[in-house]
Amino acid sequence: MQFRDLPKQYEVLKSQIDEAMIRVASSARFISGPEVKELEKSLADYVGVKHCITCANGTDAITIAMRAMGVGKGDAVFVPDFTFFSSGECPADEGATPIFVDVDEETFNIDPVKLEETVKRIIAEGKYKARAVVAVDLFGQPADYEAIRTVCDKYGLLLMEDAAQGFGGNINGKMACSFGDIATTSFFPAKPLGCYGDGGAIFTDSDEWADLIRSICVHGKDTGNPDDPNAKYNNIRIGKNSRLDTIQAAILIPKFKAFTDYELDDINRVASWYTEGLKDAGVVTPKISDGYYSSWAQYTIKLPESSDRKMIQSKLKEYGIPAMVYYAKPMHLQGAFKDTDSAMADCPITEKLCKTVLSLPIDPYKTREEIDLVISKLRGLL
């Protein structure tokens, strides 16, 4: 069994994906071909924002967003403690100090109450300027943006939505990637919408930021006069080399259609099978808040604290069932932040989750029989 069945997805979409790849190869427009602009427009329209700028990967997307917002040395950026490393790595890469905040035990997303407490502490200490929040849509469910935005507005903070795992989710119909001042996502192959390599995107309604982001993505080039053939060699700032390859954009176009046409519905159906089958199995199944819709990047349960997670994972593997741990170590305990102010965090919920979470195989192409097998074997081990 595949943890996320990308071969099955390719089998279903093979003719469209093959045609897209061959078309790009035949045209030889491998960089900034027309498929890139087509994809960007489709994604912006879907999310409901003015601008989508694609880039090389989700990590670059966060870094570029931080740079566009002017985040840098002396700034405190508030990041959930329970997330992938990029969420804190990128602010640090821009010279800011990530300040880690505990998460809600049910949704796994940043706790707005703890966020405000932490912001007030940083302001009172006076060492850093409280500047921005990185809110992560973990495992597919958007964070509590109404409460987070209230905190941001109260203390004058910028809000960046890290929707690397959340693309396709929504809150009462408002789409993920539309909640932040800037939002980012990733097209890493195993993400809800993934390409066949690395890729990412940045979303914003700000014309000024969009122009700046486009410039940063291509070595800081002058984007003010697109009709000038020499503009690409007029570099007006230090930028990055971070573009989505045309072939990846071409692959994402048919994948995006499948994603919106049926994959989101199908993966939510698969998640419901798990939730129903595990409701009295002694584990805690994911909670989706009222009015929220998840794109299910992961289906993550919480095991009893007394259980032997390593044994359960090993036995499931013997049955041909891959199960993963996302994440085994809190952000504030990562070695990269040792002996820094980022390591000074009080996050007991995160520390508990890191010891008890287990992610089960999920994708839109899983069958009922496959899910029933996982449930049966897991129940037996518990």
Helices and strands as residue ranges (DSSP letters): H 6-27, H 34-47, E 51-55, H 58-68, E 75-80, H 86-93, E 97-101, H 112-125, E 129-136, G 138-140, H 145-155, E 158-162, E 170-171, E 174-175, E 182-186, E 200-204, H 207-217, G 231-233, H 246-258, I 259-263, H 264-277, E 292-293, E 299-302, H 309-318, G 331-333, G 335-337, G 341-343, H 348-356, E 357-360, H 368-381
